[in-house]
Amino acid sequence: MRPVAFGEALSSGTRLTLFSDDKPDRFRTVINFWVDETSGVALALKTGVPTYQVEDEEGRTHLLT
């Protein structure tokens, strides 16, 4: 396992571990990755906003932006 920089393009099926000081490690699987240009414009960014659609251990879907 290696550290991943937020915004790095990850392929579907890649497993992620989210670390937190006050919560147990959380595991996610990438479903989709894209750079949302519309959100980038709305936030006055010169680039888009990296977004991951992920699934947790219980099958729930989340967006990480």
C-alpha positions in Angstrom: 0.0 0.0 0.0 1.2 3.5 -0.8 0.1 7.0 0.1 -2.1 8.7 -2.5 -2.3 12.4 -3.1 -5.8 13.8 -3.3 -6.7 14.4 -6.9 -4.6 11.5 -8.2 -6.5 9.6 -10.9 -7.4 6.2 -9.5 -8.9 3.4 -11.5 -12.2 1.7 -10.5 -11.7 -1.1 -8.0 -8.7 0.6 -6.2 -9.0 0.2 -2.5 -8.5 3.2 -0.3 -7.9 3.5 3.5 -9.0 6.8 5.1 -7.1 7.5 8.3 -8.5 9.7 11.1 -7.1 10.5 14.5 -10.4 10.2 16.3 -12.1 7.3 14.3 -11.0 3.9 13.2 -9.5 3.4 9.7 -12.2 3.4 7.0 -11.9 1.3 3.9 -13.4 2.4 0.5 -13.3 1.1 -3.0 -13.2 3.6 -5.9 -16.2 3.3 -8.3 -15.4 6.3 -10.4 -13.0 9.3 -10.6 -13.4 12.5 -12.5 -12.4 16.2 -12.4 -15.5 18.3 -12.2 -14.8 21.4 -14.3 -18.2 23.0 -13.5 -17.5 23.0 -9.8 -14.0 24.4 -10.4 -15.6 27.3 -12.3 -18.2 27.9 -9.6 -15.4 28.0 -7.0 -13.3 30.4 -9.2 -10.5 27.7 -9.5 -8.4 27.5 -12.6 -8.7 23.8 -12.6 -11.6 21.4 -11.9 -12.4 19.7 -8.6 -11.2 16.1 -8.3 -14.0 13.9 -7.2 -14.1 10.2 -6.2 -17.3 8.1 -6.1 -16.5 5.3 -3.6 -18.3 2.5 -1.9 -17.7 1.6 1.8 -17.6 -1.8 3.5 -21.4 -1.8 3.9 -22.1 -1.1 0.3 -23.0 2.6 0.8 -21.9 5.0 -1.9 -20.1 8.3 -1.1 -18.5 11.2 -2.9 -15.1 12.5 -1.8 -14.4 16.0 -3.2 
